[in-house]
């Protein structure tokens, strides 16, 4: 079967959508002339807005409720897709797939029962499970896609932005006394759940240490991270000696778009991030990454893949993973998975990863 029209459905979120880009690339390479469309929630459409492999991007208004979902289903039915990849597998994606009436449907393995066993009993049947992006690719095996490869620079994920996003990012940096000749390190302290967030005070201590060593530090995040970024700022400033305050802590949380953040991340020598959308953005940008994992583990499929990426986790804790997504508070009330990863641990890893001319104390 060589389909003429293919639809991919992955409604959210930033990281999960980026993890679908290897499937997009593989389908485009295998079927160059195919009509290749994608359905995503409007809130996350920016992730794919400029992807060259997509012919049409459908944006589902999640605030529109049932009428919006039904209307989109009717539009998809009119398109007569031969193949649909439902790589979300929730009520909305299943409804849209059914409404579209494709000839064939492809879905990936979520390993729901094995995931439940790991989280709730710590019986690990996912030790050899592939990462999420590979599970998406495996769904296309019936179409002959069995030899997908990373890009020449080793990246699996892709994110595309415009020159305008580059310009806006540079303007935002310059508005905060950015010094282009000084190395820039990004911090992404946000995450969707509390148990995925390294403590703000630790990020503050790390930022102060990096600035003292001659690095510029920029905080990145969305509007939901503004208060968190402000808290980090309040920790950093009094911790700095006066002779290092000419290197400011740059705060772009909530000040630039997702693609603007990507453009800033591309300028960074390295990014320190929680398990979050911006962690995957760093992977897509090819920027060296320190990813801090708390309540989730490798088996769940979201670890970074680049050779230049490193993961910091408290792997000895018997309570991990406590969720496949995260919690709004630590179920054990101790939060050791994050609190036992100290700023000194991350600082040492950062210093080891940076080229010698940037890692050394420049003062």
C-alpha positions in Angstrom: 0.0 0.0 0.0 1.4 3.4 -1.0 -1.1 5.9 0.4 -1.8 9.2 -1.3 -3.1 11.0 1.7 -1.9 10.5 5.3 -3.0 12.2 8.5 -1.2 12.2 11.8 -3.0 13.0 15.0 -1.1 14.2 18.1 -2.9 16.9 19.9 -0.5 17.8 22.7 1.9 18.7 24.3 5.2 20.4 23.2 7.5 17.5 23.9 5.1 14.8 22.6 4.6 16.7 19.3 8.3 17.1 18.8 8.7 13.4 19.4 6.4 12.9 16.4 8.8 14.7 14.1 10.9 11.7 13.3 7.7 9.9 12.0 6.9 13.0 9.9 10.4 13.0 8.4 10.3 9.3 7.7 6.9 9.3 6.0 8.0 12.3 3.8 11.2 10.5 2.8 9.4 7.2 2.1 6.5 8.8 0.3 7.7 12.1 -1.3 4.5 12.8 -3.2 2.1 11.9 -0.4 -0.3 14.5 1.0 0.8 14.6 4.7 -1.4 16.5 7.2 -1.3 16.8 11.0 -3.9 17.5 13.7 -2.8 19.4 16.8 -4.5 21.5 19.5 -4.4 25.2 18.6 -2.5 25.8 21.8 0.5 23.8 20.5 0.3 24.6 16.8 3.4 26.8 17.0 5.5 23.6 17.3 4.6 22.6 13.8 3.7 25.9 12.2 6.7 26.0 9.9 7.5 22.3 9.5 8.3 21.7 5.8 7.0 18.1 5.7 3.4 19.1 6.6 1.0 20.0 3.8 -1.9 21.1 6.0 -2.0 21.7 9.8 -5.4 21.4 11.4 -5.8 23.2 14.7 -8.3 21.9 17.1 -9.8 24.6 19.4 -9.8 22.7 22.7 -12.0 25.4 24.2 -14.6 24.8 21.6 -15.7 21.6 23.2 -17.9 19.1 21.4 -19.0 21.4 18.5 -15.4 22.1 17.5 -14.5 18.4 17.7 -17.5 17.4 15.6 -16.8 20.1 13.0 -13.2 19.0 12.6 -14.3 15.4 12.3 -16.6 16.4 9.4 -13.7 18.2 7.7 -11.4 15.2 8.0 -14.1 12.9 6.6 -14.3 15.1 3.5 -10.6 14.7 2.9 -10.9 10.8 2.5 -7.6 9.9 4.1 -6.3 6.5 3.2 -4.1 6.2 6.4 -4.3 7.8 9.8 -1.6 7.6 12.5 -3.4 8.1 15.8 -0.4 8.6 18.1 -2.3 10.2 20.9 -4.9 7.5 21.6 -7.3 9.4 23.7 -11.0 10.1 23.3 -10.6 13.1 21.0 -8.1 11.4 18.7 -10.1 8.2 18.5 -13.3 10.2 17.7 -11.5 12.1 14.9 -10.0 8.9 13.5 -13.4 7.2 13.5 -15.1 10.3 12.0 -12.5 10.5 9.2 -13.2 6.9 8.1 -9.8 6.1 6.8 -8.9 2.8 5.0 -6.2 2.0 7.6 -5.4 3.2 11.1 -2.0 2.9 12.7 -1.3 3.3 16.4 1.7 2.9 18.6 2.1 0.7 21.7 1.6 2.7 24.9 2.4 -0.3 27.1 -0.3 0.8 29.5 -0.3 -2.3 31.7 3.5 -2.6 31.9 3.7 1.1 32.7 1.1 0.6 35.5 3.1 -2.3 36.8 6.3 -0.2 36.9 4.7 2.8 38.6 2.6 0.9 41.1 4.5 -2.4 41.9 8.0 -1.5 40.5 7.9 -4.7 38.4 9.9 -3.5 35.4 8.8 -5.1 32.1 9.8 -1.9 30.2 13.6 -2.3 30.6 14.1 -2.8 26.9 11.2 -0.6 25.7 12.2 1.8 23.0 11.8 5.6 23.5 8.5 7.3 22.6 9.7 8.6 19.2 10.8 5.1 18.2 7.4 3.7 19.2 5.7 6.3 16.9 8.1 5.2 14.1 7.3 1.5 14.8 3.6 2.2 14.1 4.7 2.8 10.5 6.4 -0.6 10.1 3.4 -2.0 8.1 4.1 0.6 5.5 7.7 -0.4 5.1 9.3 2.2 7.4 11.8 0.0 9.2 15.1 1.8 8.7 14.5 5.4 10.0 17.7 7.3 10.7 18.6 10.4 12.7 19.7 13.5 10.9 23.4 13.9 9.9 24.2 15.8 13.1 22.6 13.1 15.3 19.3 14.8 16.0 16.1 12.9 15.9 13.8 15.8 16.7 13.2 18.8 14.5 11.8 22.3 15.1 11.6 25.0 12.5 11.4 28.8 13.1 11.7 31.9 11.0 14.3 34.6 10.7 11.7 36.9 12.4 11.8 34.7 15.5 15.6 35.0 15.5 15.4 38.7 15.4 12.8 39.0 18.1 14.8 36.7 20.3 17.9 38.8 19.8 16.0 42.0 20.6 14.7 40.5 23.8 18.2 39.5 24.8 19.7 42.9 24.0 16.9 44.6 26.0 18.4 42.8 29.1 22.0 43.7 28.6 23.0 40.5 26.8 26.7 40.4 25.9 27.2 38.4 22.7 30.9 37.8 23.4 30.2 36.0 26.7 29.1 32.4 26.9 25.3 31.9 27.4 23.8 29.1 29.5 20.0 28.5 29.5 17.9 27.4 32.4 14.4 26.0 31.9 13.0 25.6 35.4 9.4 24.9 34.5 7.6 21.6 34.0 4.0 20.5 33.9 4.0 18.9 37.4 5.6 19.7 40.7 7.5 16.4 40.9 9.2 17.2 37.6 10.6 20.5 38.8 14.0 20.8 40.4 13.6 23.3 43.3 13.7 27.0 42.4 16.2 27.7 45.1 18.5 25.1 43.5 18.2 26.8 40.1 19.0 30.1 41.8 22.1 28.7 43.5 23.3 27.2 40.2 22.7 30.4 38.3 24.7 32.4 40.8 27.6 29.9 40.6 27.6 30.1 36.8 27.6 33.9 36.8 30.4 34.0 39.3 32.4 31.8 36.9 31.9 34.2 34.0 28.8 32.8 32.3 25.7 34.7 31.3 22.6 32.9 32.3 19.1 33.2 30.7 15.9 31.9 32.3 13.4 30.5 29.7 9.8 29.5 30.1 6.2 30.3 29.2 3.8 32.6 30.9 3.1 30.0 33.5 6.7 30.2 34.6 6.9 33.9 35.2 6.5 33.7 39.0 9.0 30.9 39.2 11.6 32.8 37.2 11.0 35.9 39.4 11.7 33.8 42.5 15.0 32.6 41.0 15.9 36.2 40.2 15.3 37.1 43.8 17.6 34.4 45.0 20.4 35.2 42.6 20.9 38.9 42.9 21.9 39.1 46.6 24.1 36.0 46.2 26.4 37.7 43.7 29.5 39.8 44.6 29.4 43.3 43.2 32.3 42.5 40.7 30.2 39.9 38.9 27.0 41.9 38.6 28.0 43.3 35.2 27.0 39.8 34.0 23.2 40.0 34.5 20.8 37.2 34.9 18.6 37.4 31.8 15.0 36.6 32.3 12.9 35.8 29.2 10.2 33.7 30.9 6.9 34.7 29.4 8.7 37.4 27.2 9.3 35.4 24.0 7.3 32.8 22.1 8.1 29.1 22.0 9.9 29.6 18.7 11.7 32.7 20.2 12.8 30.5 23.1 14.1 27.9 20.6 16.1 30.6 18.8 17.6 31.6 22.2 18.3 28.0 23.1 20.2 27.6 19.8 22.5 30.5 20.9 23.3 28.8 24.3 26.4 26.8 24.9 24.3 24.5 27.1 20.8 24.2 28.6 19.8 22.9 32.0 16.2 21.8 32.0 13.7 19.7 33.8 11.7 16.9 32.0 9.6 19.4 30.0 8.8 20.8 26.6 11.8 23.0 26.5 14.0 20.0 27.2 12.8 18.5 23.9 13.2 21.9 22.3 16.9 21.9 23.3 17.2 18.4 21.7 15.6 19.6 18.5 17.9 22.7 18.4 21.0 20.5 18.9 22.1 22.3 22.0 24.0 20.3 24.7 21.6 19.5 27.5 21.6 18.6 31.2 18.2 17.1 31.8 17.1 16.7 35.5 14.6 13.8 36.1 12.7 13.4 39.3 9.5 11.3 39.5 9.9 9.8 36.0 12.5 7.3 34.6 14.1 6.2 31.3 11.7 3.3 30.8 8.8 5.7 30.3 10.4 6.8 27.1 11.1 10.5 27.4 14.9 10.6 28.1 17.0 12.8 25.7 18.8 11.0 22.9 21.6 13.2 21.7 25.2 12.2 22.3 25.7 15.7 23.8 22.9 15.3 26.3 23.3 14.1 29.9 20.7 13.1 32.5 20.9 13.7 36.2 18.6 11.6 38.3 18.5 10.0 41.8 18.5 6.5 40.4 18.8 4.7 43.8 15.4 5.7 45.1 13.0 2.7 45.3 9.9 4.9 44.9 10.8 6.0 41.4 8.9 6.3 39.1 5.9 7.3 41.2 3.9 8.4 38.1 4.2 8.2 34.3 3.3 11.9 34.1 4.0 13.6 37.5 2.3 14.7 40.7 1.3 18.1 42.1 3.1 17.1 45.3 5.4 14.2 46.4 3.3 11.2 47.3 5.9 10.3 50.0 6.2 13.9 51.2 10.1 13.9 51.1 10.7 14.8 47.4 14.1 13.1 47.6 14.2 12.5 43.9 14.9 16.2 43.3 16.1 17.5 46.6 19.0 15.1 46.8 20.3 16.4 43.4 22.3 19.4 44.7 23.4 22.4 42.7 27.0 21.3 43.1 26.1 18.1 41.2 24.7 20.0 38.3 27.5 22.6 38.3 30.1 19.8 38.1 28.3 18.2 35.2 28.0 21.5 33.4 31.7 22.2 33.9 32.6 18.8 32.5 30.4 19.3 29.4 31.6 22.8 28.5 34.7 23.3 26.4 37.7 24.1 28.6 37.8 27.7 27.5 34.3 28.2 28.8 34.4 25.9 31.9 37.3 27.6 33.6 36.8 30.5 35.9 37.2 33.6 33.8 37.8 36.0 36.7 
